[in-house]
Amino acid sequence: MPLMPNQLPDDIAELKQLLIAKDAALVAKDAELVAARNGLVITQLTIEKLKAQLAKLRREKFGPSSERIERAIAQLELALEEAETAKAEAVASEPQGPEPEAPNTDTPPAEDAKREKALSEAAARLKAAQTQYQAEVEKSKGGSNEKPGSTTKQ
């Protein structure tokens, strides 16, 4: 809540202390905002990476290991959906305009903790899906070095 001129102390030392406190609160809010924006950027990059992986898997879907690829696609789609949900929640909980300063800045809001937890869970599922996908790709490459239907001349 902004201070009115009649609420300001007349003592210079008190004014300096008030200014320092307001500046510290502003710096804390700026850091919180930067962290939230970085989280959104990371989430957006994760979403783009998942979309690219899904597109690649869909192109490879009709090969000899299509069942394994279909499972990997399903897992990546789930991870993509969770990442997009986490991003939407983060965007929805982001303040739309200047927010009044909270008197207690010692603890982060519960929304930040929820957002951080959702992002970390989505990242863990993404990592697991990527690991499984890479293992499936290695399995499919290990069986044959030639493309189906190709012939070699001797």
Backbone hydrogen bonds, N-H to C=O, Kabsch-Sander energy under -0.5 kcal/mol:
donor,donor_aa,acceptor,acceptor_aa,energy
7,Q,4,M,-2.1
8,L,4,M,-0.7
8,L,5,P,-0.8
15,L,11,D,-2.1
16,K,12,I,-2.5
17,Q,13,A,-2.2
18,L,14,E,-2.5
19,L,15,L,-2.5
20,I,16,K,-2.6
21,A,17,Q,-2.4
22,K,18,L,-2.5
23,D,19,L,-2.4
24,A,20,I,-2.4
25,A,21,A,-2.1
26,L,22,K,-2.2
27,V,23,D,-2.5
28,A,24,A,-2.2
29,K,25,A,-2.3
30,D,26,L,-2.5
31,A,27,V,-2.4
32,E,28,A,-2.2
33,L,29,K,-2.4
34,V,30,D,-2.5
35,A,31,A,-2.3
36,A,32,E,-2.1
37,R,33,L,-2.5
38,N,34,V,-2.6
39,G,35,A,-2.1
40,L,36,A,-1.9
41,V,37,R,-2.3
42,I,38,N,-2.6
43,T,39,G,-2.3
44,Q,40,L,-2.6
45,L,41,V,-2.6
46,T,42,I,-2.3
47,I,43,T,-2.4
48,E,44,Q,-2.4
49,K,45,L,-2.4
50,L,46,T,-2.5
51,K,47,I,-2.4
52,A,48,E,-2.1
53,Q,49,K,-2.4
54,L,50,L,-2.6
55,A,51,K,-2.4
56,K,52,A,-2.2
57,L,53,Q,-2.5
58,R,54,L,-2.6
59,R,55,A,-1.7
60,E,56,K,-1.6
61,K,57,L,-0.5
61,K,58,R,-0.6
63,G,60,E,-1.5
66,S,63,G,-1.1
69,I,65,S,-1.9
70,E,66,S,-2.4
71,R,67,E,-1.7
72,A,68,R,-2.1
73,I,69,I,-2.8
74,A,70,E,-2.2
75,Q,71,R,-2.1
76,L,72,A,-2.5
77,E,73,I,-2.7
78,L,74,A,-1.9
79,A,75,Q,-2.3
80,L,76,L,-2.7
81,E,77,E,-2.6
82,E,78,L,-2.3
83,A,79,A,-2.3
84,E,80,L,-2.7
85,T,81,E,-2.2
86,A,82,E,-2.5
87,K,83,A,-2.2
88,A,84,E,-2.5
89,E,85,T,-2.5
90,A,86,A,-2.1
91,V,87,K,-2.7
92,A,88,A,-2.6
93,S,89,E,-2.0
94,E,90,A,-0.7
94,E,91,V,-0.7
105,T,103,P,-0.7
113,A,109,P,-1.4
114,K,110,A,-2.3
115,R,111,E,-2.8
116,E,112,D,-2.7
117,K,113,A,-2.3
118,A,114,K,-2.7
119,L,115,R,-2.5
120,S,116,E,-2.4
121,E,117,K,-2.5
122,A,118,A,-2.4
123,A,119,L,-2.3
124,A,120,S,-2.1
125,R,121,E,-2.4
126,L,122,A,-2.4
127,K,123,A,-2.5
128,A,124,A,-2.2
129,A,125,R,-2.5
130,Q,126,L,-2.7
131,T,127,K,-2.4
132,Q,128,A,-2.3
133,Y,129,A,-2.6
134,Q,130,Q,-2.7
135,A,131,T,-2.1
136,E,132,Q,-2.5
137,V,133,Y,-2.5
138,E,134,Q,-2.4
139,K,135,A,-2.3
140,S,136,E,-2.4
141,K,137,V,-2.1
142,G,138,E,-2.1
143,G,139,K,-1.1
144,S,140,S,-0.6
150,S,147,K,-1.8
